[in-house]
Amino acid sequence: MKRICIKIGSNVLTRSNGQINKERIKNIVFQISELHKLGYQCMLVSSGAVAVGRSKIELDKKTDTISARQVWSSIGQVKLLNIYSTYLRKHDLQCAQVLVTKEDFRTREHYLNMKNCLNSLLSNNVLPIINENDAVSVTALMFTDNDELSGLIASMMDCKALYLLSNINGIYTGHPEDANSKLLKTVHGDINRLKQYITTKKSNFGRGGMLTKCSIAGRIAKSGIPVHIANGLHDNVVLELIRNAGNVDHTEFIASKKASTVKQWLAGSDGFEKAQIIINQGAEEALNSNSATSLLPIGVMELKGSFEKGDIVKIINTKGDVLGLGKTSYSKAKAEFHMGKTGARPLVHYDYLFLY
């Protein structure tokens, strides 16, 4: 079964006045129904709940930012799902609401439980409509935005592709409205060079921006899943991308060799690390070699933070550059004992190591 994840942003689903754009929802539902006929299983990560809620109720001016977001999302999520459900019924499709928080991805146990839930919905021909549970999420536990969430979902569910629908065609070499700017149609490997092109401006109604999209897209593509950033304001854009992506003006992050499911999990685990491991130049060179190399304690210079066996850690070189993420084979106490010594088993085994 061909499985894909589609993320649709607030600036696609809402008009400039903040009102929900039902025609956009109607079209995305039509595309999903057509994809079902073609044998695709779809998962939809949909923004827009806060924007819908904001348009439905005017809050007391004394309401703080976090409380306002909680109220708007609680009200808006119900109304947004009702709109989706109404259009889906016309195509004999059902949907289910799946609200998640960052905590749901923090442990392997929660991760696998959520994966089972989504698999069960898909096997029963139910469309999962996924969103962050803004009603209970607070700043420290929030996703960067739904781009991050969709990347996690795409990795978790081993999708064939991830489609990030924005209100522009993709990544440009300058401002999209500048006539001298060119659309980058493909991105291979290192995405650091893209930062010079990308605006830090965020959505009017959401938290996202193109910088986040690039960061997520780069990691997910590295794990083996191609990512397409395209204009969701164009009718049937996902259908056109699937039929012939070369004919659609958009940016594609070319996928690397398919990673294992554990490495895919790690690819989306940035922000969930318990500690940082600083390694020396020799260890960095070994990890960057073409051979399957584990991280040995002899190459560790410093341990920042506490961790136990099985925790996620961030691996950093002496310059402060983040090299990747890994799952530890033993605790910090044992790592400190073996640090700088030969003969110890890997602190992070290659099978549980994801390098950017």
PALO-838632 format. One record per atom (N, C-alpha, C): residue in one letter; x, y, z. Coordinates in steps of 0.02 Angstrom, whole numbers, padded with zeros to 5 digits, always signed. Layout:
<pts>
AXYZ
...
</pts>
This chain:
<pts>
M+00043-00059+00000
M+00000+00000+00000
M+00045+00062+00000
K+00030+00108-00046
K+00067+00171-00050
K+00041+00219+00004
R+00085+00240+00047
R+00065+00281+00104
R+00100+00349+00101
I+00062+00403+00107
I+00091+00470+00105
I+00063+00513+00162
C+00100+00565+00179
C+00078+00614+00229
C+00073+00682+00196
I+00017+00715+00207
I+00006+00782+00179
I-00001+00831+00237
K+00037+00885+00236
K+00030+00937+00286
K+00005+01000+00252
I-00048+01028+00278
I-00076+01089+00250
I-00075+01144+00302
G-00046+01201+00284
G-00033+01255+00332
G-00091+01303+00340
S-00086+01343+00393
S-00138+01392+00409
S-00148+01443+00353
N-00093+01464+00321
N-00099+01514+00269
N-00129+01487+00205
V-00137+01421+00201
V-00173+01391+00145
V-00247+01385+00162
L-00261+01369+00224
L-00330+01356+00245
L-00369+01418+00265
T-00335+01473+00275
T-00370+01534+00296
T-00360+01590+00246
R-00411+01633+00243
R-00407+01692+00200
R-00370+01747+00239
S-00355+01802+00204
S-00318+01857+00235
S-00355+01888+00294
N-00422+01882+00294
N-00462+01910+00349
N-00469+01861+00407
G-00437+01803+00403
G-00439+01755+00457
G-00494+01704+00451
Q-00539+01712+00404
Q-00594+01665+00394
Q-00569+01601+00361
I-00599+01545+00379
I-00579+01481+00350
I-00596+01478+00276
N-00551+01452+00236
N-00561+01446+00164
N-00588+01376+00149
K-00654+01371+00147
K-00686+01305+00138
K-00671+01275+00070
E-00659+01318+00020
E-00644+01292-00046
E-00577+01254-00046
R-00530+01277-00006
R-00466+01242+00000
R-00477+01173+00032
I-00517+01172+00085
I-00530+01109+00119
I-00567+01062+00072
K-00615+01089+00035
K-00653+01049-00012
K-00606+01017-00064
N-00557+01055-00087
N-00512+01029-00138
N-00464+00977-00110
I-00438+00988-00050
I-00392+00939-00021
I-00429+00874-00008
V-00492+00878+00012
V-00533+00818+00023
V-00543+00782-00044
F-00557+00819-00097
F-00565+00789-00163
F-00501+00752-00183
Q-00443+00783-00171
Q-00380+00751-00189
Q-00370+00686-00150
I-00386+00688-00086
I-00378+00628-00045
I-00424+00572-00069
S-00485+00590-00089
S-00531+00539-00114
S-00505+00508-00178
E-00475+00549-00222
E-00446+00523-00284
E-00385+00480-00270
L-00346+00499-00221
L-00288+00460-00202
L-00308+00392-00174
H-00363+00391-00136
H-00389+00327-00111
H-00405+00280-00169
K-00435+00308-00221
K-00452+00268-00280
K-00390+00240-00315
L-00335+00277-00308
L-00272+00256-00340
L-00232+00209-00295
G-00260+00192-00237
G-00227+00144-00192
G-00181+00175-00141
Y-00188+00240-00128
Y-00147+00273-00078
Y-00181+00275-00010
Q-00142+00267+00042
Q-00165+00281+00110
Q-00138+00350+00129
C-00183+00393+00149
C-00164+00462+00164
C-00170+00478+00238
M-00124+00518+00263
M-00130+00548+00329
M-00125+00623+00319
L-00169+00659+00352
L-00172+00732+00344
L-00154+00766+00409
V-00101+00805+00407
V-00083+00848+00464
V-00108+00918+00447
S-00159+00938+00483
S-00194+01000+00465
S-00188+01053+00519
S-00163+01111+00498
S-00165+01170+00541
S-00234+01202+00534
G-00242+01260+00564
G-00303+01298+00554
G-00350+01303+00613
A-00342+01260+00664
A-00389+01260+00720
A-00388+01326+00757
V-00329+01352+00771
V-00324+01416+00807
V-00355+01472+00767
A-00341+01473+00702
A-00368+01525+00659
A-00445+01522+00656
V-00472+01461+00652
V-00545+01453+00651
V-00574+01477+00717
G-00544+01456+00772
G-00569+01476+00838
G-00566+01550+00848
R-00513+01581+00824
R-00505+01654+00830
R-00561+01691+00794
S-00584+01663+00738
S-00636+01695+00699
S-00706+01685+00730
K-00711+01639+00779
K-00776+01622+00807
K-00791+01655+00874
I-00738+01677+00909
I-00750+01706+00975
I-00701+01762+00988
E-00725+01815+01019
E-00683+01871+01039
E-00670+01865+01114
L-00608+01859+01132
L-00590+01847+01202
L-00582+01912+01240
D-00588+01905+01305
D-00575+01962+01350
D-00503+01985+01340
K-00493+02051+01339
K-00426+02079+01326
K-00376+02059+01379
K-00400+02037+01437
K-00355+02016+01491
K-00328+01945+01481
T-00356+01909+01432
T-00335+01840+01420
T-00262+01837+01396
D-00220+01799+01429
D-00150+01795+01410
D-00142+01753+01346
T-00084+01756+01316
T-00071+01724+01251
T-00083+01648+01252
I-00057+01615+01304
I-00064+01542+01307
I-00137+01523+01316
S-00172+01557+01361
S-00243+01542+01372
S-00284+01555+01310
A-00268+01609+01274
A-00305+01624+01212
A-00296+01568+01161
R-00234+01544+01155
R-00222+01490+01107
R-00259+01426+01127
Q-00262+01413+01192
Q-00298+01354+01215
Q-00373+01359+01199
V-00402+01417+01211
V-00473+01427+01198
V-00487+01422+01123
W-00448+01459+01083
W-00459+01459+01011
W-00451+01389+00981
S-00400+01353+01002
S-00388+01287+00974
S-00443+01238+00994
S-00467+01243+01056
S-00520+01198+01080
S-00584+01208+01041
I-00601+01271+01029
I-00662+01286+00991
I-00651+01271+00916
G-00595+01293+00891
G-00581+01287+00819
G-00573+01216+00795
Q-00543+01172+00837
Q-00532+01103+00817
Q-00597+01067+00802
V-00648+01079+00843
V-00714+01048+00832
V-00744+01071+00766
K-00742+01136+00755
K-00773+01163+00694
K-00734+01142+00632
L-00667+01141+00637
L-00626+01121+00580
L-00639+01048+00561
L-00643+01004+00611
L-00656+00933+00596
L-00726+00923+00567
N-00774+00963+00589
N-00841+00959+00561
N-00842+00976+00487
I-00802+01025+00468
I-00798+01045+00398
I-00767+00989+00357
Y-00711+00962+00382
Y-00679+00905+00347
Y-00728+00847+00341
S-00761+00830+00396
S-00806+00773+00397
S-00863+00781+00347
T-00890+00841+00343
T-00946+00854+00297
T-00925+00841+00224
Y-00867+00866+00205
Y-00844+00856+00136
Y-00823+00784+00124
L-00794+00751+00173
L-00773+00682+00164
L-00832+00635+00155
R-00887+00648+00190
R-00947+00606+00184
R-00973+00605+00112
K-00964+00659+00076
K-00987+00663+00007
K-00947+00615-00038
H-00889+00594-00014
H-00848+00545-00051
H-00848+00477-00016
D-00895+00467+00030
D-00901+00404+00068
D-00838+00388+00107
L-00808+00440+00135
L-00748+00431+00175
L-00761+00455+00247
Q-00726+00423+00294
Q-00731+00443+00363
Q-00664+00469+00387
C-00666+00513+00437
C-00604+00539+00466
C-00604+00528+00541
A-00545+00531+00569
A-00537+00527+00642
A-00490+00582+00664
Q-00506+00611+00721
Q-00463+00663+00749
Q-00409+00631+00792
V-00346+00649+00778
V-00290+00625+00817
V-00251+00686+00842
L-00258+00701+00906
L-00224+00757+00937
L-00164+00731+00976
V-00106+00760+00965
V-00046+00735+00997
V-00007+00793+01028
T+00038+00775+01073
T+00085+00823+01102
T+00155+00796+01091
K+00203+00838+01104
K+00273+00819+01094
K+00292+00761+01139
E+00260+00757+01198
E+00274+00703+01245
E+00259+00634+01215
D+00212+00632+01167
D+00193+00568+01137
D+00249+00538+01096
F+00299+00578+01078
F+00355+00553+01038
F+00419+00544+01079
R+00416+00560+01143
R+00477+00562+01182
R+00504+00492+01198
T+00461+00443+01208
T+00484+00376+01223
T+00463+00328+01167
R+00501+00276+01160
R+00487+00226+01108
R+00419+00192+01120
E+00400+00184+01184
E+00337+00152+01200
E+00278+00194+01176
H+00279+00259+01191
H+00225+00303+01168
H+00225+00307+01091
Y+00284+00309+01063
Y+00292+00313+00991
Y+00259+00254+00956
L+00272+00194+00981
L+00244+00134+00950
L+00169+00129+00962
N+00145+00154+01019
N+00073+00154+01033
N+00036+00199+00984
M+00064+00257+00970
M+00033+00302+00922
M+00035+00273+00852
K+00091+00241+00836
K+00097+00209+00770
K+00043+00156+00761
N+00030+00117+00813
N-00022+00066+00810
N-00091+00097+00799
C-00104+00152+00832
C-00168+00187+00823
C-00177+00209+00751
L-00127+00240+00722
L-00132+00264+00653
L-00138+00206+00604
N-00100+00153+00617
N-00105+00093+00574
N-00176+00064+00575
S-00206+00062+00634
S-00274+00035+00641
S-00325+00078+00603
L-00317+00143+00606
L-00362+00188+00570
L-00355+00177+00495
L-00294+00175+00471
L-00282+00167+00399
L-00307+00100+00374
S-00297+00047+00413
S-00319-00019+00392
S-00395-00024+00388
N-00429+00021+00421
N-00503+00023+00418
N-00528+00080+00373
N-00484+00104+00329
N-00502+00155+00279
N-00527+00220+00311
V-00499+00237+00369
V-00517+00299+00402
V-00459+00349+00393
L-00474+00410+00374
L-00423+00461+00365
L-00404+00492+00432
P-00342+00485+00455
P-00321+00519+00516
P-00308+00592+00501
I-00341+00636+00537
I-00327+00708+00532
I-00291+00726+00597
I-00228+00743+00590
I-00183+00749+00647
I-00166+00823+00660
N-00165+00841+00723
N-00146+00908+00742
N-00116+00907+00812
E-00078+00957+00828
E-00053+00963+00897
E-00110+00980+00943
N-00108+00952+01003
N-00160+00966+01052
N-00143+01031+01088
D-00158+01087+01055
D-00140+01153+01082
D-00176+01168+01147
A-00231+01133+01160
A-00269+01146+01222
A-00229+01127+01284
V-00182+01080+01277
V-00143+01058+01335
V-00068+01070+01327
S-00046+01084+01266
S+00025+01097+01255
S+00043+01167+01281
V+00101+01172+01312
V+00127+01237+01333
V+00193+01247+01297
T+00219+01308+01301
T+00276+01328+01260
T+00334+01278+01261
A+00354+01255+01319
A+00412+01211+01324
A+00400+01143+01293
L+00337+01123+01286
L+00321+01057+01261
L+00288+01058+01192
M+00290+01116+01159
M+00257+01123+01094
M+00304+01102+01038
F+00275+01077+00984
F+00314+01068+00922
F+00333+01136+00896
T+00387+01139+00857
T+00404+01202+00824
T+00344+01226+00785
D+00313+01181+00749
D+00250+01194+00713
D+00228+01127+00684
N+00176+01128+00643
N+00150+01066+00614
N+00195+01036+00560
D+00243+01075+00536
D+00293+01046+00490
D+00334+00994+00528
E+00354+01011+00588
E+00391+00963+00629
E+00349+00902+00644
L+00286+00913+00661
L+00241+00857+00676
L+00232+00812+00615
S+00223+00841+00557
S+00214+00801+00496
S+00276+00761+00479
G+00335+00789+00493
G+00397+00752+00482
G+00402+00691+00527
L+00382+00700+00590
L+00381+00645+00637
L+00333+00590+00615
I+00274+00611+00592
I+00223+00563+00570
I+00248+00526+00508
A+00277+00562+00460
A+00301+00530+00398
A+00355+00478+00413
S+00400+00493+00460
S+00452+00446+00479
S+00422+00386+00516
M+00378+00400+00563
M+00346+00348+00603
M+00310+00297+00559
M+00273+00322+00509
M+00230+00280+00469
M+00263+00255+00405
D+00328+00268+00398
D+00367+00245+00341
D+00333+00265+00275
C+00318+00329+00269
C+00282+00354+00210
C+00326+00353+00148
K+00293+00348+00091
K+00328+00351+00027
K+00349+00423+00011
A+00313+00471+00038
A+00329+00542+00026
A+00292+00585+00077
L+00320+00645+00088
L+00290+00696+00130
L+00278+00758+00087
Y+00217+00784+00090
Y+00199+00844+00051
Y+00183+00901+00099
L+00225+00953+00097
L+00214+01012+00139
L+00183+01067+00096
L+00120+01082+00108
L+00084+01130+00067
L+00085+01199+00100
S+00115+01246+00064
S+00121+01314+00089
S+00083+01361+00042
N+00093+01427+00051
N+00059+01474+00007
N+00106+01502-00047
I+00165+01472-00055
I+00210+01488-00110
I+00234+01422-00141
N+00268+01426-00198
N+00285+01366-00236
N+00340+01324-00205
G+00382+01355-00164
G+00438+01317-00135
G+00491+01364-00109
I+00554+01344-00116
I+00610+01384-00091
I+00641+01423-00149
Y+00648+01488-00139
Y+00677+01531-00190
Y+00745+01556-00169
T+00784+01579-00217
T+00851+01606-00203
T+00847+01678-00176
G+00788+01704-00168
G+00777+01771-00141
G+00704+01776-00120
H+00680+01837-00112
H+00609+01844-00095
H+00567+01818-00153
P+00515+01780-00139
P+00474+01751-00193
P+00445+01802-00241
E+00435+01863-00218
E+00406+01915-00261
E+00458+01952-00301
D+00521+01939-00289
D+00576+01971-00326
D+00584+01935-00393
A+00581+01974-00447
A+00586+01946-00514
A+00652+01910-00527
N+00703+01928-00489
N+00769+01897-00498
N+00776+01831-00459
S+00728+01817-00416
S+00731+01756-00377
S+00713+01695-00419
K+00748+01641-00407
K+00734+01579-00443
K+00712+01525-00395
L+00666+01484-00419
L+00641+01428-00379
L+00692+01372-00379
L+00711+01348-00320
L+00755+01290-00315
L+00711+01227-00323
K+00719+01193-00378
K+00675+01136-00392
K+00697+01072-00356
T+00761+01065-00343
T+00785+01005-00306
T+00837+01026-00255
V+00837+00990-00200
V+00887+01000-00147
V+00918+00932-00131
H+00984+00929-00134
H+01020+00867-00118
H+01062+00878-00056
G+01062+00831-00010
G+01109+00831+00046
G+01105+00891+00092
D+01164+00922+00103
D+01170+00975+00154
D+01124+01034+00139
I+01085+01053+00189
I+01038+01108+00179
I+01062+01174+00209
N+01122+01174+00238
N+01147+01235+00270
N+01152+01293+00221
R+01168+01277+00158
R+01175+01330+00108
R+01109+01364+00093
L+01054+01332+00110
L+00988+01361+00095
L+00971+01420+00141
K+01003+01423+00200
K+00985+01473+00250
K+00993+01544+00224
Q+01039+01553+00177
Q+01050+01620+00149
Q+00990+01644+00108
Y+00950+01597+00085
Y+00893+01614+00042
Y+00828+01623+00081
I+00824+01592+00140
I+00759+01583+00171
I+00741+01639+00218
T+00681+01664+00210
T+00654+01715+00255
T+00635+01683+00321
T+00643+01722+00374
T+00622+01698+00441
T+00551+01718+00456
K+00517+01751+00409
K+00448+01771+00419
K+00404+01710+00429
K+00358+01716+00477
K+00314+01660+00493
K+00243+01673+00470
S+00203+01620+00473
S+00133+01624+00452
S+00094+01675+00492
N+00044+01705+00460
N+00002+01752+00496
N-00040+01718+00549
F-00057+01655+00539
F-00103+01620+00584
F-00072+01559+00617
G-00011+01542+00599
G+00022+01484+00629
G+00091+01503+00654
R+00130+01453+00675
R+00196+01465+00703
R+00251+01452+00653
G+00233+01425+00596
G+00284+01400+00550
G+00314+01452+00504
G+00367+01432+00470
G+00401+01473+00421
G+00441+01427+00376
M+00470+01454+00322
M+00507+01413+00274
M+00571+01385+00304
L+00600+01419+00353
L+00661+01394+00384
L+00647+01327+00419
T+00591+01323+00454
T+00573+01260+00487
T+00560+01206+00436
K+00525+01223+00382
K+00510+01174+00329
K+00575+01144+00302
C+00625+01186+00290
C+00688+01162+00262
C+00724+01116+00310
S+00725+01135+00373
S+00759+01094+00424
S+00726+01025+00429
I+00660+01025+00433
I+00623+00961+00437
I+00632+00921+00373
A+00623+00954+00316
A+00628+00919+00252
A+00696+00888+00242
G+00749+00923+00263
G+00817+00897+00256
G+00827+00833+00296
R+00804+00833+00358
R+00812+00774+00401
R+00772+00715+00376
I+00709+00728+00356
I+00666+00674+00333
I+00692+00644+00268
A+00717+00687+00223
A+00745+00662+00160
A+00808+00620+00174
K+00847+00641+00224
K+00908+00603+00242
K+00889+00534+00268
S+00830+00527+00297
S+00809+00461+00323
S+00779+00417+00269
G+00772+00444+00208
G+00749+00403+00152
G+00680+00418+00125
I+00650+00473+00148
I+00582+00492+00125
I+00586+00557+00086
P+00567+00558+00022
P+00568+00621-00016
P+00516+00670+00011
V+00534+00734+00010
V+00490+00786+00035
V+00478+00838-00020
H+00415+00855-00029
H+00396+00904-00080
H+00365+00965-00046
I+00393+01024-00057
I+00363+01086-00033
I+00329+01119-00093
A+00263+01127-00089
A+00225+01150-00147
A+00171+01200-00125
N+00139+01229-00175
N+00088+01281-00163
N+00020+01249-00155
G-00005+01249-00094
G-00070+01219-00079
G-00129+01260-00103
L-00116+01321-00127
L-00169+01363-00153
L-00188+01343-00225
H-00146+01300-00255
H-00160+01275-00323
H-00203+01213-00318
D-00258+01212-00353
D-00303+01154-00352
D-00266+01091-00374
N-00280+01036-00339
N-00255+00970-00357
N-00179+00964-00361
V-00144+01004-00321
V-00071+01005-00326
V-00040+00938-00305
V-00068+00904-00256
V-00039+00839-00235
V-00050+00787-00289
L-00109+00787-00319
L-00122+00740-00374
L-00074+00751-00431
E-00061+00814-00447
E-00015+00830-00502
E+00056+00809-00485
L+00076+00818-00422
L+00143+00798-00401
L+00152+00723-00406
I+00101+00685-00388
I+00105+00612-00392
I+00105+00588-00464
R+00066+00621-00506
R+00063+00601-00576
R+00127+00618-00613
N+00152+00679-00603
N+00213+00700-00638
N+00242+00760-00602
A+00283+00746-00551
A+00311+00800-00510
A+00353+00849-00550
G+00384+00824-00604
G+00427+00867-00645
G+00390+00923-00679
N+00324+00916-00687
N+00285+00968-00720
N+00256+01020-00671
V+00271+01012-00607
V+00244+01058-00556
V+00300+01100-00527
D+00291+01166-00527
D+00340+01211-00497
D+00339+01202-00421
H+00391+01170-00394
H+00395+01159-00322
H+00467+01140-00305
T+00480+01130-00241
T+00547+01109-00219
T+00543+01039-00191
E+00586+00995-00217
E+00590+00926-00192
E+00656+00915-00157
F+00653+00888-00096
F+00712+00865-00061
F+00722+00792-00078
I+00776+00778-00114
I+00789+00711-00139
I+00807+00664-00081
A+00775+00606-00080
A+00785+00559-00025
A+00851+00523-00031
S+00883+00511+00026
S+00943+00469+00030
S+00921+00396+00034
K+00969+00351+00042
K+00954+00280+00050
K+00907+00270+00110
K+00859+00226+00102
K+00809+00214+00155
K+00842+00192+00219
A+00825+00227+00273
A+00852+00210+00339
A+00807+00159+00374
S+00834+00128+00425
S+00794+00081+00465
S+00740+00119+00502
T+00691+00084+00527
T+00636+00117+00563
T+00661+00152+00626
V+00711+00124+00659
V+00740+00156+00718
V+00775+00221+00699
K+00813+00219+00644
K+00847+00280+00622
K+00796+00333+00599
Q+00740+00311+00569
Q+00688+00358+00550
Q+00658+00391+00613
W+00650+00351+00665
W+00626+00379+00728
W+00675+00431+00755
L+00739+00415+00752
L+00790+00462+00776
L+00793+00525+00733
A+00780+00517+00668
A+00782+00575+00622
A+00733+00628+00643
G+00678+00607+00672
G+00627+00655+00693
G+00629+00672+00767
S+00683+00652+00801
S+00685+00659+00874
S+00725+00720+00898
D+00741+00765+00854
D+00775+00826+00875
D+00732+00864+00925
G+00760+00883+00981
G+00722+00916+01033
G+00701+00870+01090
F+00709+00804+01079
F+00690+00755+01130
F+00751+00729+01168
E+00810+00754+01151
E+00871+00727+01181
E+00874+00744+01256
K+00903+00698+01294
K+00911+00707+01366
K+00978+00740+01383
A+01027+00732+01339
A+01094+00758+01353
A+01132+00769+01288
Q+01192+00798+01296
Q+01236+00810+01239
Q+01302+00774+01249
I+01328+00745+01195
I+01393+00710+01198
I+01441+00748+01152
I+01494+00775+01181
I+01545+00811+01142
I+01600+00761+01124
I+01614+00756+01059
I+01664+00707+01037
I+01724+00742+01005
N+01781+00707+01005
N+01842+00736+00976
N+01844+00728+00900
Q+01895+00757+00870
Q+01900+00757+00797
Q+01907+00687+00769
G+01944+00644+00804
G+01953+00576+00780
G+01887+00538+00776
A+01845+00546+00828
A+01780+00514+00828
A+01735+00542+00774
E+01739+00608+00763
E+01699+00639+00710
E+01718+00612+00642
E+01783+00605+00630
E+01807+00579+00565
E+01785+00507+00555
A+01786+00468+00609
A+01765+00398+00605
A+01690+00393+00589
L+01650+00435+00621
L+01577+00434+00609
L+01561+00457+00538
N+01601+00504+00512
N+01587+00530+00445
N+01616+00487+00389
S+01650+00434+00407
S+01677+00388+00356
S+01620+00348+00325
N+01634+00316+00271
N+01582+00277+00235
N+01566+00211+00268
S+01606+00191+00317
S+01594+00127+00350
S+01543+00136+00406
A+01513+00080+00426
A+01463+00080+00479
A+01499+00084+00546
T+01505+00144+00573
T+01545+00155+00634
T+01501+00175+00692
S+01513+00144+00750
S+01478+00162+00811
S+01518+00215+00848
L+01485+00248+00896
L+01520+00298+00937
L+01549+00263+00999
L+01616+00261+01003
L+01650+00229+01059
L+01667+00281+01112
P+01668+00261+01175
P+01682+00308+01229
P+01752+00339+01227
I+01798+00307+01191
I+01866+00335+01185
I+01865+00402+01149
G+01815+00412+01106
G+01810+00475+01069
G+01769+00529+01103
V+01745+00515+01163
V+01702+00563+01199
V+01744+00609+01242
M+01733+00674+01236
M+01771+00723+01274
M+01731+00749+01334
E+01665+00755+01326
E+01625+00785+01379
E+01553+00760+01374
L+01521+00754+01432
L+01451+00735+01436
L+01412+00790+01470
K+01364+00819+01435
K+01324+00873+01463
K+01253+00849+01476
G+01231+00850+01538
G+01165+00826+01554
G+01168+00754+01577
S+01113+00729+01604
S+01109+00661+01629
S+01069+00617+01582
F+01087+00554+01578
F+01050+00507+01536
F+01056+00437+01563
E+01008+00395+01546
E+01008+00325+01563
E+01012+00283+01499
K+01017+00219+01506
K+01018+00174+01448
K+00953+00183+01408
G+00960+00191+01342
G+00901+00198+01299
G+00878+00268+01288
D+00910+00318+01320
D+00891+00388+01309
D+00920+00415+01244
I+00888+00466+01217
I+00913+00499+01157
I+00963+00553+01177
V+01019+00556+01142
V+01070+00607+01155
V+01088+00641+01089
K+01110+00703+01095
K+01133+00741+01037
K+01209+00738+01034
I+01236+00724+00975
I+01308+00716+00967
I+01336+00779+00934
I+01387+00809+00966
I+01413+00874+00946
I+01489+00872+00941
N+01517+00907+00891
N+01590+00909+00884
N+01620+00966+00925
T+01686+00974+00922
T+01720+01024+00963
T+01703+01095+00942
K+01678+01104+00881
K+01659+01171+00858
K+01588+01190+00879
G+01552+01142+00907
G+01483+01155+00927
G+01432+01136+00875
D+01455+01106+00820
D+01409+01084+00766
D+01374+01020+00787
V+01308+01018+00775
V+01270+00957+00790
V+01281+00907+00734
L+01305+00848+00752
L+01319+00796+00702
L+01261+00747+00693
G+01222+00737+00746
G+01167+00690+00741
G+01138+00673+00809
L+01098+00620+00808
L+01065+00596+00869
L+01077+00521+00877
G+01076+00498+00939
G+01086+00427+00951
G+01049+00404+01013
K+01042+00339+01018
K+01011+00307+01076
K+01065+00272+01115
T+01072+00288+01179
T+01128+00264+01219
T+01122+00190+01237
S+01180+00158+01242
S+01183+00087+01260
S+01188+00078+01336
Y+01209+00131+01371
Y+01213+00128+01444
Y+01209+00198+01473
S+01210+00203+01539
S+01199+00265+01575
S+01259+00312+01573
K+01247+00374+01597
K+01301+00423+01600
K+01356+00401+01648
A+01336+00372+01705
A+01385+00349+01754
A+01434+00299+01724
K+01408+00252+01685
K+01450+00202+01654
K+01492+00233+01598
A+01461+00282+01562
A+01497+00317+01508
A+01556+00356+01536
E+01546+00388+01593
E+01600+00426+01625
E+01658+00380+01645
F+01641+00321+01667
F+01693+00273+01687
F+01736+00251+01627
H+01704+00243+01569
H+01739+00218+01509
H+01766+00275+01465
M+01748+00337+01479
M+01764+00393+01435
M+01840+00399+01425
G+01859+00401+01361
G+01930+00408+01344
G+01970+00344+01347
K+01937+00288+01362
K+01971+00224+01368
K+01955+00178+01309
T+01999+00132+01295
T+01988+00083+01243
T+01956+00020+01272
G+01928-00022+01229
G+01902-00086+01250
G+01829-00088+01271
A+01798-00030+01279
A+01728-00029+01301
A+01681-00036+01241
R+01622-00063+01253
R+01574-00069+01198
R+01547+00001+01180
P+01518+00008+01121
P+01496+00074+01098
P+01447+00107+01146
L+01456+00173+01155
L+01407+00212+01193
L+01344+00220+01152
V+01353+00230+01086
V+01296+00231+01039
V+01313+00185+00981
H+01276+00130+00976
H+01288+00082+00922
H+01265+00111+00855
Y+01298+00091+00802
Y+01281+00116+00735
Y+01207+00107+00718
D+01177+00052+00739
D+01107+00039+00724
D+01060+00089+00757
Y+01085+00124+00808
Y+01045+00173+00844
Y+01075+00242+00839
L+01104+00256+00781
L+01139+00320+00769
L+01113+00350+00705
F+01091+00414+00708
F+01069+00449+00648
F+01111+00512+00641
L+01149+00517+00586
L+01193+00574+00574
L+01161+00621+00523
Y+01164+00685+00538
Y+01137+00735+00491
Y+01180+00739+00428
</pts>
